[in-house]
Amino acid sequence: MHVASSLIARLTSLYVILFAASVVILFALVWFVTSRSMTAQLMANVQREAISLADEYRATGALAAAALVERRLRRGGLAYYLLQRRDGAWIAGNIAPVAPVLGPLDLQVRLQSRAETAGERTPGDLRNAIGYGVLLGDGTFVLAGEDVGRLQATRTAILTAFSVGGGVSVILAILGGLALSVGFLRRVESVNRTARQVMAGQLDSRVTVRDNGDELDRLAANLNAMLDRIQSLMESLKQVSSDIAHDLRTPLARLRQNLETAKASATSVEEFRSSTDAAIAETDGLLKTFSALLRIAQIESGSRKAGFARVDLSELFELVAATFAAVAEDQGHELVADIHGGIAISGDRELLLQLASNLVENAIRHTPSGSKIEFRLRTEMDEVIAAVLDNGPGIPEQERSKVFRRFYRLDISRTTPGSGLGLALVAAIADLHGARICLSDRGPGLVVEVRFPASTVVPAQPQKLPSGAEP
């Protein structure tokens, strides 16, 4: 909890710092742009007024220019005007004479009334202003100025607004940071809680997935898929261990019984040789079973995916059909092949050959003499479908989900040779290739379909034309 609180504090602090930094940057930008814009506007106004007053002076003389200044002061134009002679004597305006400066200038001005110009001078307030001065040919100085109070008021308003808004923003940032951090850590804690439950042996525990569709939801979904896979592998391992303990006990007990019988009752070399041959045959069966288990484990690990290449399924299935045609005939079956040409997928040729062979061999082995077995390969809705159909006894619906388990055998099949690993191997190969296996009733008989998804299908390769031939 202390670690979580520390992380919440760090995330919230980072969120507040970033938010405050953005507010400061925005304040500086607004301050700079507004100040510069207002300063440029004020300078343009005073320059226009000063030049206009100078033009009036040149055209009409001092009296007319002074009258113009008075009119503009009464009308409420700019804040400050000054018209002074070459010797510094005041002619018109509302500020005291200043040292002549040409062009734009920053200055401090003192308001002046007519009484002050008559000699009754009283100290006036000094005020900051922006002005523009024009020096005429006869030495007369014309000045128009604007008080910077409006600019300062605007700056103060901006500062006040950003201070208040920034304070509110920081408070909201703290609340938002806390809310986001707590929400984020709550979802992280859900992952941690699920991990602890899984480590404690509760393999069915899963991370809660919301309906937001965000990155954390995708992470939770992937973790749940991983946990599903782990649970499936653990249950499979548990099932394999149980199956090995039960299904391999019988051949091992039989092997031991044969050896004890030979030891106790064999009286000749021939009897010992016969018992030894039986023990070797039993051992070969056990080794074959363990080899099949290791092969299934290797396939389920997914390591064979690295060697996937283009496999011509049509050619491969034709080979299987031709190979098992004679075997089926010897068993009194009819094997009919219906294989469409030009079908290829990305996969492991050796494993796909094993899959097809196991399906056909399983149908031959577990159907009565005289049965008809159909071996098909076709495409349907971008999928590749491999199917084996027979008119034998079929598999009861309640047993179909079990036949792909290791060592599982139907009661009617226990008298036939086999270890119960053939369909388990088929299921592992299909899963490696992303295929689905579907069992359905044919009435009578069984339909086994292996559906390869469109993502595994490889486009047909164009046929090479003979040299010199025209297309």
C-alpha positions, 0 to 999 in steps of 0.5 A: 500500500505504501508503494502504491501511495508513493506511485500515486504521489509521483504520478499526480506530481508529474501530472501537476508539473506538466499541467502547470508548465503548460499554463506558464508557457501559455501565460508567457505566450499571451503576455508577450503577444498581447503586450507587443500587439498593444505597444505596436498599436499605441505607437502607430496611433501616436505616430499618426497623430504627431505627423498629422499635427506637424502637417497642420502646423506646416500648412496653417501655422502655429495658431491653427495647430494650437487650436487643433490640439485643443479640439482633440483634447476636448474630443478625447483623442490621445492622452497627451499633446505638446506643441512647443517653440524652438526655445522650449516655450509651451504653445499648446497641449496638456503636458510640460515641455520636454527635450525634443526627441525625434521618432518613438520614445518612452517618457515620463510626462507631467500634466500641465494646465493653463494656470501653470503656463501663466506662471502659477506652477504647481507640482504635477504627477509624473506619468509613464507614456509612449510618444512620438516626436516630430521636429519641424524646420523652424525648430518647433517640436510636436509631440503626441503621446499615450498613457501606458496605463491601459497597457499596464492594466491589460497586463495586470488583467492577464496576470490576474486571470492567469493567477486565478485560472492557474490556481484553479487549473492546478487544483483540477490537475491535482484532482485529475491526477489523483483520479487517473492515478487511482484508476490506473493503479486499481486496474494494475492491482487487478492484474497483481491480484489475479497473478497472486491467485494464479500463483496460489493455484487458482488457475481459473482466475482472470483479469477483469476486462472493461468495455473501454477497448483501451490499451489496458483492456487489450493487455488484460485480454492478452493476459487472460488468453495466456492464462487460458493457454497455461490452464489448458496446458496444465490440465493437459499435463495433469491428464497426461500424467493420469493417463500414463499412470493408468494406461501404461500400467497394464502393458508394464504389468503384462511385461513383468508378468511375462518375464516372471512366467519365463523365469519360473516356468521356462525350461528350454532355450526355445521357451526363453526365446519366445518369452524374450520376443514377447517382452521385446514386442511389449517394450517396442509398443511402450517405446512407440507410445512414448515417442508419440507422446514426445511428438505431441509435446513437440508439436504443442510447443509450437517450435515447428512453426519456424519451418513452415513453408508452402505445402501442396495439399492436393498433391499430398492428399493424393499421395495418402489416398494412393498409399491407403487404397490397397490397405483399405481394400485388404481390410474389405473397405472401399476408399474413394478420393475426391481431391480438388487440385491446386490447393496449397497452404503454409505449413509443415509437410511432414506433420500434414502428411501425418494428419491425413494418414491418421485420419484415413487409418483411423477410419479404416481401423474402426469401421467394419468390413464393407464400409465405404470411406470417402477422403475429400479436399476442397475450398469453401468460403476461403477456407480449406476443408479436409474431410474423412467420411464413413458409414460405420458405427460413428461416435456418440455425440457425448463422446466426441469432445473426448476422443482427442484426449490422449489415451482415450478410446471408445469401448468398442475400440478397445479390442482393436490395436492402438494406443489412443494417441492417433486423434490426439496427434491429429488435434495437436497438428491441426492446432499448430496450423490454426485449423479447427476439427469438427465431428458430425453424424453422417447417419450412419457413420461419422464426418471428420472435418479439418478446416484450415483458415484463409490466413494459411492459404497460399495462392497457387503458383503460376505454371512454367511454360515450356521453353519456346512455347507461347502463352 
